[in-house]
Amino acid sequence: MVDVNAMQNYLDQALTNEFFFLDSIQSQRAGKRVLITVVIDCLRPLTLDDVAQASRIIDEKLEGQDFLGQTPYTLEVTTRGIDAGLEKPHHYALNIGRLVNVTFVDGRIETYRIASADEVSFTSDENVTVFFNDITLAKVQIEFNRKAHDEN
């Protein structure tokens, strides 16, 4: 199959001058083809135009490389999505102002609104500091009826 680690290392280096970066790469057989799914991320919210640009750049970078030999492939470039868990410090920074459900190492589950984030923790709007090392799972809670005054 595909050496996903080698592909990720190559694309990480090839994309160093781009505004986005790789979150993950997966491959799976799809009939006679291989489906390569590249998940990208950024330090700002990505638009559909950004994803299309990333797709063109990644496809161009993969052309001429021998990760797949002669096997035909389909490239899918996507983002993490709102329902993906928060795993890295920049995920918290991108979600400042949003509610996050946090499951702690000790099993507690709490909900916070992220006010700020740095490399080791985030702080809630109630001035509670939560360290990333204490978290086993964190997910953004989607709010459909959020009041306009909460947007600040």
Backbone torsions as a table, in degrees:
resi	resn	phi	psi	omega
1	MET	NA	-149.1	-174.8
2	VAL	-98.3	137.0	173.2
3	ASP	-82.6	89.4	-174.7
4	VAL	-62.3	-37.7	179.9
5	ASN	-63.6	-43.8	178.7
6	ALA	-64.3	-40.8	178.9
7	MET	-64.4	-43.2	179.6
8	GLN	-63.2	-44.3	179.0
9	ASN	-61.1	-43.8	179.5
10	TYR	-62.5	-49.2	-178.2
11	LEU	-67.5	-35.8	175.4
12	ASP	-56.5	-46.0	-179.5
13	GLN	-71.1	-40.5	-177.2
14	ALA	-68.8	-24.8	-175.8
15	LEU	-101.9	13.3	-175.1
16	THR	-60.4	-26.4	-178.8
17	ASN	-92.4	1.5	-178.8
18	GLU	-91.2	162.4	-178.0
19	PHE	-81.9	-14.2	178.8
20	PHE	-108.9	169.5	177.6
21	PHE	-144.4	167.0	-177.5
22	LEU	-80.1	135.8	172.2
23	ASP	-96.2	-46.9	178.7
24	SER	-163.3	163.6	174.2
25	ILE	-134.3	135.4	173.9
26	GLN	-129.2	152.7	174.3
27	SER	-135.2	147.1	175.8
28	GLN	-152.8	150.1	178.8
29	ARG	-71.8	137.0	176.8
30	ALA	-136.1	82.2	-174.2
31	GLY	70.6	-127.2	179.4
32	LYS	-87.2	-4.1	-178.9
33	ARG	-105.1	169.6	172.6
34	VAL	-117.5	131.2	175.7
35	LEU	-93.7	118.1	177.0
36	ILE	-104.5	116.4	178.3
37	THR	-107.5	118.1	-179.8
38	VAL	-109.9	120.5	178.4
39	VAL	-100.3	122.7	-179.1
40	ILE	-107.5	162.2	177.8
41	ASP	-143.6	172.9	-176.5
42	CYS	-157.9	165.4	177.7
43	LEU	-88.6	10.3	173.4
44	ARG	-145.0	162.9	178.2
45	PRO	-60.7	137.0	180.0
46	LEU	-90.5	144.3	175.8
47	THR	-101.2	170.5	175.3
48	LEU	-62.2	-36.2	177.0
49	ASP	-63.7	-38.5	177.0
50	ASP	-61.7	-43.6	-179.1
51	VAL	-65.6	-41.0	177.8
52	ALA	-62.8	-43.1	177.6
53	GLN	-62.7	-44.4	178.8
54	ALA	-60.8	-41.1	179.6
55	SER	-60.7	-44.4	179.0
56	ARG	-63.6	-44.8	-178.6
57	ILE	-64.2	-46.5	-178.5
58	ILE	-64.5	-43.5	178.0
59	ASP	-59.8	-43.1	178.3
60	GLU	-62.2	-41.3	-179.6
61	LYS	-67.3	-34.0	-178.7
62	LEU	-77.4	-28.2	178.3
63	GLU	-59.7	133.0	178.7
64	GLY	86.3	-9.2	175.3
65	GLN	-89.1	157.4	-173.7
66	ASP	-109.2	39.1	179.0
67	PHE	-70.5	-28.4	-174.7
68	LEU	-116.3	0.7	-175.3
69	GLY	62.7	-129.9	179.4
70	GLN	-96.1	5.4	-178.1
71	THR	-70.3	126.9	176.5
72	PRO	-69.4	149.8	-178.9
73	TYR	-137.9	159.3	171.4
74	THR	-116.4	128.9	179.6
75	LEU	-100.5	128.0	174.9
76	GLU	-121.8	121.9	178.2
77	VAL	-112.9	129.8	-175.5
78	THR	-145.5	175.7	175.2
79	THR	-107.2	173.1	-178.1
80	ARG	-64.8	-34.1	-178.2
81	GLY	87.8	155.8	-175.8
82	ILE	-67.9	-26.6	-176.4
83	ASP	-88.8	0.3	177.6
84	ALA	-73.2	146.7	178.4
85	GLY	-65.9	152.4	175.3
86	LEU	-84.5	117.4	-172.8
87	GLU	-119.1	-26.7	-175.1
88	LYS	-122.3	155.9	-178.9
89	PRO	-52.6	-39.8	-177.8
90	HIS	-68.8	-22.1	175.2
91	HIS	-62.8	-39.2	178.4
92	TYR	-69.3	-42.4	179.9
93	ALA	-61.9	-37.5	178.5
94	LEU	-68.5	-18.9	-176.2
95	ASN	-110.1	23.2	175.6
96	ILE	-58.9	132.9	-178.4
97	GLY	95.7	-11.3	-179.7
98	ARG	-99.2	155.5	173.7
99	LEU	-78.6	141.8	178.3
100	VAL	-133.5	131.9	174.1
101	ASN	-89.8	123.9	-175.6
102	VAL	-116.8	127.3	171.0
103	THR	-104.0	122.9	-176.6
104	PHE	-90.1	163.6	177.7
105	VAL	-54.8	-35.9	-178.6
106	ASP	-81.2	1.6	177.0
107	GLY	97.2	-13.6	177.3
108	ARG	-61.9	149.3	173.8
109	ILE	-125.4	125.1	-179.1
110	GLU	-131.5	157.7	175.8
111	THR	-119.5	132.7	-178.8
112	TYR	-134.7	155.3	168.2
113	ARG	-102.4	123.1	-176.1
114	ILE	-72.8	123.4	177.5
115	ALA	-100.8	-35.2	178.4
116	SER	-158.1	163.0	180.0
117	ALA	-150.1	146.4	174.0
118	ASP	-132.3	-158.6	-175.4
119	GLU	-75.8	-17.2	-175.5
120	VAL	-122.6	-13.3	-175.0
121	SER	-161.2	170.2	166.8
122	PHE	-126.7	157.7	178.2
123	THR	-117.9	136.0	-178.9
124	SER	-84.2	170.0	177.2
125	ASP	-68.7	-12.1	175.5
126	GLU	-99.1	15.7	176.7
127	ASN	64.9	31.9	173.6
128	VAL	-95.4	127.8	177.6
129	THR	-96.3	128.5	179.7
130	VAL	-118.9	122.1	-179.2
131	PHE	-87.8	135.7	-177.5
132	PHE	-58.1	-33.2	179.2
133	ASN	-64.1	-19.1	-179.8
134	ASP	-90.2	-2.1	-173.7
135	ILE	-104.2	134.1	171.4
136	THR	-100.3	-29.8	179.5
137	LEU	-154.0	136.2	175.1
138	ALA	-140.2	129.9	179.9
139	LYS	-135.1	141.5	176.5
140	VAL	-67.9	135.7	175.2
141	GLN	-93.5	118.5	-177.9
142	ILE	-74.3	129.8	-179.0
143	GLU	-114.6	114.4	-179.8
144	PHE	-88.6	-28.5	-175.0
145	ASN	-116.3	38.8	-178.5
146	ARG	-68.7	132.1	-178.8
147	LYS	-70.2	146.4	-177.7
148	ALA	-57.8	-37.4	-178.2
149	HIS	-70.3	-16.1	176.3
150	ASP	-78.5	-12.4	-174.6
151	GLU	-68.9	-15.9	-176.3
152	ASN	-79.9	NA	NA
